[in-house]
Amino acid sequence: MELFIQIDENGQTKDHPILGSNFREAFPHIDTNNLPSNFARFERVRPPVPGPYEKNHRVSYQKRPDGVWEDAHTCDLMTREEITALQEQVKANFAAAGGFASWTFNEIRCMFEPPVPHPNDGKNYYWDEPTINWVEISA
């Protein structure tokens, strides 16, 4: 996707990126291969998958060394108190849903994990606590 962004007199972005087709329609006199200093090319950057202890995702724009502007994704890390509260909530939800005694809480991922990984073969399974294993659901 071709995008452009307007740059103000202080060298900062102005508004949001503009689609190439809209840019050409709005500014037919501008050569997109030779942009004036108040416009620049822009490239989208896919946002990262947030970690379990990240919050307040923000997007700003940053200029790369090659002169192209792009999305800059940032977020805040939770405080120790927020992490503890989240972990306690996940544990309470797991227990309320009838969580399994054999599963363990992974603090890094903030989730419960089975002692045996879920099969990755496209079939449907349920967890059988007495055998501590996944059992295929037959149709």
URJO-V697703 format. One record per pair of residues at least 4 apart in sequence whose C-alpha atoms are under 8 Angstrom apart, sorted by the first residue. I is the first residue (numbers start at 1). J is the second residue. D is the distance in Angstrom with one decimal. If there is no record, write none. Layout:
I;J;D, I;J;D
//
This chain:
1;19;7.6, 1;20;7.8, 2;19;6.1, 2;20;5.1, 2;41;8.0, 2;42;7.6, 2;43;7.6, 3;17;6.0, 3;18;5.4, 3;19;4.7, 3;20;5.1, 3;41;6.0, 3;42;5.1, 3;43;6.5, 4;17;5.4, 4;18;5.1, 4;19;6.6, 4;20;6.5, 4;23;7.2, 4;39;6.8, 4;40;5.6, 4;41;4.4, 4;42;5.0, 5;13;6.8, 5;14;7.2, 5;15;7.7, 5;16;6.5, 5;17;4.6, 5;18;5.9, 5;39;5.6, 5;40;5.5, 5;41;6.3, 5;42;6.1, 5;69;7.8, 6;13;5.8, 6;14;5.3, 6;15;7.2, 6;16;7.9, 6;17;7.5, 6;38;5.7, 6;39;4.4, 6;40;6.5, 7;11;5.7, 7;12;5.4, 7;13;4.5, 7;14;5.4, 7;37;7.4, 7;38;4.6, 7;39;5.4, 7;40;7.2, 8;12;5.5, 8;13;6.1, 8;14;5.9, 8;38;6.2, 9;38;7.4, 13;61;7.2, 17;42;6.7, 18;22;6.5, 18;23;6.0, 19;23;6.0, 20;24;6.2, 21;25;6.3, 22;26;6.1, 23;27;5.8, 23;28;7.8, 24;28;5.0, 24;30;7.5, 30;34;7.9, 30;35;6.8, 30;36;7.8, 31;35;6.1, 35;39;6.0, 35;40;6.6, 36;40;7.9, 40;67;7.3, 40;68;6.3, 40;69;7.0, 41;67;7.8, 41;68;5.2, 41;69;6.3, 42;68;5.6, 42;69;4.7, 42;70;5.5, 43;68;7.2, 43;69;6.4, 43;70;4.9, 43;71;7.2, 44;70;5.7, 44;71;5.7, 45;70;6.5, 45;71;5.4, 45;72;7.5, 47;73;6.3, 48;73;7.6, 50;54;6.0, 50;55;7.9, 51;109;7.7, 52;109;6.3, 52;110;6.3, 53;77;5.9, 53;78;5.5, 53;83;6.4, 54;75;6.2, 54;76;5.6, 54;77;4.6, 54;78;5.9, 55;75;5.7, 55;76;5.3, 55;77;6.2, 55;78;6.6, 56;75;5.3, 56;76;5.9, 57;73;7.1, 57;74;5.8, 57;75;4.4, 57;76;7.2, 58;73;5.8, 58;74;5.3, 58;75;6.0, 59;71;6.3, 59;72;5.6, 59;73;4.7, 59;74;6.4, 60;71;5.8, 60;72;5.1, 60;73;6.6, 61;69;6.5, 61;70;5.5, 61;71;4.7, 61;72;5.4, 62;69;5.5, 62;70;5.5, 62;71;6.4, 62;72;6.0, 63;67;6.0, 63;68;5.8, 63;69;4.3, 63;70;6.4, 64;68;5.5, 64;69;5.9, 64;70;7.3, 78;82;5.6, 78;83;6.0, 79;83;6.2, 80;84;6.2, 81;85;6.2, 82;86;6.1, 83;87;6.1, 84;88;6.1, 85;89;6.2, 86;90;6.2, 87;91;6.2, 87;107;7.6, 87;110;6.2, 88;92;6.1, 89;93;6.1, 90;94;6.1, 90;110;7.4, 90;111;6.9, 91;95;6.2, 91;105;7.9, 92;96;6.1, 93;97;6.1, 94;98;6.5, 94;99;5.0, 94;112;7.8, 95;99;4.9, 99;103;7.8, 100;129;6.6, 101;129;7.8, 102;114;6.8, 102;115;6.6, 102;129;7.2, 102;132;7.1, 103;112;6.1, 103;113;5.3, 103;114;4.5, 103;115;6.0, 104;112;5.3, 104;113;5.5, 104;114;6.6, 104;115;7.4, 105;110;7.0, 105;111;5.7, 105;112;4.3, 105;113;6.3, 106;110;5.6, 106;111;5.5, 106;112;5.9, 106;113;6.8, 107;111;7.0, 113;117;8.0, 114;118;7.8, 115;132;7.6, 116;132;7.6, 116;133;6.4, 116;134;7.7, 118;125;7.9, 118;134;6.8, 119;123;7.9, 119;125;7.9, 119;134;7.6, 123;136;7.0, 123;137;7.8, 124;136;5.8, 124;137;5.5, 125;134;5.9, 125;135;5.3, 125;136;4.3, 125;137;5.2, 126;134;5.6, 126;135;5.5, 126;136;6.6, 126;137;6.7, 127;132;7.4, 127;133;6.0, 127;134;4.7, 127;135;6.3, 128;132;5.7, 128;133;5.5, 128;134;5.9, 128;135;6.5, 129;133;6.8
//
